[in-house]
Amino acid sequence: MQILDTLRLENPIWNSLRTDHAALALGDDHARRYPPEIGPLSGIPDQSPESYAKLQELAGTNPVVLFSIEPYRIPSGWRRVRGGELVQMVRTSPPADLGWINARTPVRRLTAEDAPAMVALAELTEPGPFRLRTIELGNFYGIFHGEALVAMSGKRMHLPGLVEVSGVCTHPDARGRGYAAQLMSLVIDEIEREGKIPILHAFADNPAVRLYERLGFRLRQRLELAVIKLEA
């Protein structure tokens, strides 16, 4: 397994867009973002006017999402749509007992044809921003009731030696059946078979943090989330 790169995790979106996801990145050394069809995640290397000027070019009329260990000093011309404290969690060793995970429910790898259903589930459950091309960031897996997608989990940011588990959500009518744990376990196993370390981000007050701890994730640090939009 890779050695944890603590420096890159202090500004994870920026470092994903300048390393393993550089081929997807829009922007330059002052600011980068994922294409809007993939999602609003964006990164800047610092709080300089040059960084915010380039981010302004990339943002367009829609919000962009930033998070970093460094507090954001949002300049005039921007409006903060949402903020909050995130926990960044890392799985460096598995727990002793994972026998409680129910792995009997049929699971299917999701494809681009499933993207509309994935977006609809994400919009209902709000696991984080999700768009029609988010599936391009890594393998996603889902559980269906009939033809309806009711739970999913997959991969989002990739950094050297690190892969983020993301898009974890379950339809309200299908909760309490262990679907999130089953899907996350599958994604975690896939990441670790590649010799990489699973990471994740969640709001600090998200009750699901307890599940993540049961799956072996541990708090590494707290980050600031900033969802910002250019003033009209």
Helices and strands as residue ranges (DSSP letters): H 6-9, H 12-17, G 22-24, E 26-27, E 32-33, E 42-43, H 49-59, E 64-68, E 78-90, E 108-109, G 112-114, H 115-125, G 134-137, E 140-145, E 148-159, E 162-170, G 172-174, H 179-193, E 197-203, H 209-214, E 218-230
